[in-house]
Amino acid sequence: MIDSETLLGSLELANETLTATVVIFSVSILLYNLSRHVQSRVTQASSVVLLCVTLTYLGDVFVSLDPGQRYLDVWLRFQWIGISIVPAALFHLSDALLATTGRPSRGRRRFVVRISYAIGATFAALAIFTDSLITGPETAIIPRMVAGSAFPIYMAYLVTIATVSMINVIRARRRCLTRYTRRRMTYLLSVFLSPIYGLFPFTVLFGELEQASTTSLLITLNLANLLILLMLAFMAYPLSFFGSDRPDRVIKAQLLEFLLRGPVTGAAVLAMILFVPRVTNFLGVDGDAAMPFAAVTTLLFLQWSITLAQPVLQRWLIYTSDQQRAQWIQQLGDRLLTQADAAQLLESILAALCDSLRVPTAFVANVQAGQVQLVQVVGPLLPSPEALTGPELSMLVAKNGAAEEAISDTLRRENGVFIWHSYWLLPLRHSQPPGHDAEAEPAGILGIWARAAAPDFLSDEWATLESLADQAAQVLEDVQLQSEVFLVLEGLASQMDAMRQWRGISRYGHVAQAPANVETDLTTSPDFSDWIKDALRDYWGGPRLTDSELLRLNIVWHEMEELDDSNPVRALRAVLARAIENLKPEGQRSLTTTEWILYNILEMRFLQGRKVRDVALRLAMSESDLYRKQRIAIEEVARQVVEMEHRATGQTQEGEAPEPEPSR
């Protein structure tokens, strides 16, 4: 049998642990809210509720630390800041929920919100500075305050506000149109008053405490703490969907990972810190000495367990339907190759090739539109990278690696390998489907330093060369295919953003606040030149192009109609290219004459994507001079785009009414 003192000590320890755990959960969810959509009224109101819970239980934590008679009264009264204001915060939350479902306040509910906060602040001042609401403290067995003369008024205020708040949430639930929103509002309705259960000062209602009544009070307090702990986690789920425009599966996955790695892990470590020191002679080790090791072990074990269990939990709780497609979307980012990923992979292949063939240099060149461009090189590349763009390799690409023994004076074929200057070349071809007899088009060229006058590969070296060449060809093909995917995704970016906004606005059946397209003359904006500069910097892909305000220009949408292309990003790229082409002088191109300077800078820096240093060397100018002339060139591009936009607008006004533009 457990004696009464042991039972009382266990209940006190459980109460201390649960109280601290509630603080961890409330602070964690509060920070989670503040890191998301702070502009949402639901997020703001729920954050105030969580702040009240945090302040109240923080006072409990300091009281459990036995601060002494001098500060005991301070912390017991400090708790009443949260206890007094939480009814007003709940009414504020109910008003925000009702407004979210399309029933905004006409002024009366907002007035009641302000009045309720004022009344709550008054009760908090009475509790802190006077004895009219609470008196004490009483420290016979459990430190507590005693009800004062104004406590019944607070009870009446609490019951009234709680009742009206529940009515508002019920009205909000009735206005939800879809089964998902109605179900989540039902979850929220079932736990809406849990902060009041957890924060209500039950100890004030007890008379003089004895041993038996103390045990009953501790059991009541533990149950209340456990209830609010569960309800906080349960309330965080439906509230996380308000104000968010992300898909439900993304919100669920983020919330699940946050709860597991944040408050759950913190609560487990806290339990170890509180319980282990109280266990004396634990396996022959003092509890205080074992506590740090137990806490660190718990932390590491939980992180390892969460990593293993999270995919399983997501399949059970989140991806319950259409799992394969959702998981494929989730893993898409890990499968795609960026330019840096491809360069690193090709560098590894070339390094392995150099080690295997005992040569100092190897390179891979890409083939696009019949032109050869260096992609990756290992070792010194002689005579120069520009030599790759010469006519010989272009002839090799054009002939698709034909069997002529001599294509040109500097390029001939011998033993299945092309000899060019001091390199042996192998065409890298696209993969072909099974049963396709025709020879595949070249995807690139693999070059190896010629270690002899004629190719002298051994059988195992040739096998290694073919294997690594196939890998390099696969990398080039994947990059080319994925670049097309990126172009499609760029075109979908604006439509996807619009769909996200609509989804977030209409999630709870309220679509009256959907954003409307506002037609304005973008060319008059003082930021127009900056938009042009940002779009040129990300000319070949990037957020400054895909999210540019220039996508709203009429000339962009007219370009889409002319190209018969639904991708606005490609249309904007074509508009910028045409504006640059308009600056091209007549006659033969020159790198030194003044009239060609602006066009050369724009064409090399943005259309070719060369670095500043390379362009400055080609144009024989300093980098500072290049930057100055580049600013002038960008201003000229902006002027060209403005003229194109005005011409497009003028044509629209003079001619017949155009067809409706595609949805933006």
Buried (B, 14 or more C-beta within 10 A) or exposed (E): EEEEEEBBEEBBBBBBBBBBBBBBBBBBBBBBBEEBBEEBBBBBBBBBBBBBBBBBBBBBBBBBEEBEEEBBBBBBBBBBBBBBBBBBBBBBBBBBBBBBBBBBBEEEBBEBBEEBBEBBBBBBBBBBEEBBBBBBBBEEBBBBBBBBEBBEBBBEBBEEBBEBBBEBBBBBBEBBBEEEBBEBBEBBBBBBBBBBBBBBBEBBEBEEBEEEBBBBBBBEBBEBBBBBBEBBBBBBBBBBBBBBBBBBBBBBBBBBBBBBBBBBBBBBBBBBBBBBBEBEEBEEBEBEEBBEEBBEEBBEEBEEEBEEEBEEBBEEEBBEEEEEEBBEEBEEEEEBBEEEBBBEBBBBBBEBBBEBBEBEBBBBBBBEEEEBEBBBBBBEBEEEEEBBBBEBBBBBBEBEBEEEEEBBEBBEBEEEBBBBBEBBBBBBBBEEEEEEEEEBEBBBBBBBBBBEEEBEBEEEBBEBBEBBBBBBBBBBBBBBEBBEEBBEBBBBBBBEBBBBEBBBBBBBBBEEEEEEEEEEEBBEEEEBBBBBBBBBBBBBBBEBBBBBBBBBBBBBBBBBEEEEBEBBBBBBBBBBBBBBEBBBBEEEEEEEEEEBBBBBBBBBBBBEEBEBEEBBEEBEBEEEEBEEBBEEBBBBBBBBBBBBBBEBBEEEEEEEEEEEBEEE
